Amino acid sequence: MILCKFQKKLKGASGEMLLDVKFSLKKGSFTVIYGESGAGKTTLLRMMAGLISPDKGNMKVDEKVWLDTPRKFELEPQKRNTGMVFQDYALFPNMTVEENLKFASGSKNNKSHLEELISITQLNALRNRKPSTLSGGQQQRVALARALVRKPGILLLDEPLSALDHSIRGKLQDYILRVHKKFNLTTVLVSHEPGEIIKMADHVLVLENGTITKEDKPTAIFTKNKLSGKFQFTGEVLEVKPEGVVTILSILIGRNVIKVICMEEEVKTIKAGDQVLVASKAFNPVVQKI
């Protein structure tokens, strides 16, 4: 169990804001911090990693104290059992992929674990290349492997997929879910994509103006009502095409495009580019904007 309580005054475009949060995370959970730009998401993640100090706060991980400001105690970042992936990847440009991973492992250099990570993230063919020769998706895989090389219990991800195209983003979402389960991690992801959150997370913290206003399962946060059925997928609407009394939606799910027939009143607020949840209900597909 992870228990966090942080307070910190922040300065943003709209003036001063107080980040004031209190929450707990279960071991092995996949939690997303969701909110608009400037809500304090990245600052919150960095305080968990020890990269930013709160004005006041406490943090306890599995009964071990990481932060206790009343007692003026703060565990150094390098002593926290965390791995962090940043938006800009922050790879060493003068090192190869393998050298980046070995450097990050430090004294804990474990060859079998290193090879396992290279295999899982499919980096074997890239191990002798430098970051400048890699695509954004390939660099992201290196950054993910680097964050895991020290065997952290907590994986912190700061919008790591935001700059990637839809196809690469989907593949990397699968990689992250695979390593999350493989290494039994407690993962915290900052994201602003509802479809990504529904696919990956089991818990969501909604952060607004420095305060957690909601926390629940993703479908409860992003859909108007709970949908049940044999399948649930999230996707992006490519086209809304009226055909007489019905409307045909073309929806991109992963790398596949499906067509769903809906009544006009069911999709009157849906347009191309919207993220939607597609579910089965009484043998008929139901499409809901998220």
Secondary structure as UniProt FT lines:
FT   STRAND          2..12
FT   TURN            13..14
FT   STRAND          15..25
FT   TURN            27..28
FT   STRAND          30..34
FT   TURN            37..38
FT   HELIX           41..49
FT   STRAND          56..61
FT   TURN            62..63
FT   STRAND          64..68
FT   HELIX           69..71
FT   STRAND          73..74
FT   HELIX           77..79
FT   STRAND          82..85
FT   TURN            87..88
FT   TURN            93..94
FT   HELIX           97..105
FT   HELIX           106..108
FT   HELIX           111..120
FT   TURN            121..122
FT   HELIX           124..126
FT   TURN            127..128
FT   HELIX           131..133
FT   HELIX           136..148
FT   TURN            149..150
FT   STRAND          154..158
FT   TURN            160..163
FT   HELIX           166..182
FT   TURN            183..184
FT   STRAND          186..190
FT   HELIX           194..200
FT   STRAND          203..208
FT   TURN            209..210
FT   STRAND          211..216
FT   HELIX           218..222
FT   STRAND          232..243
FT   TURN            244..245
FT   STRAND          246..253
FT   TURN            254..255
FT   STRAND          256..263
FT   HELIX           264..266
FT   TURN            268..269
FT   TURN            272..273
FT   STRAND          275..281
FT   TURN            282..283
FT   STRAND          284..289
//
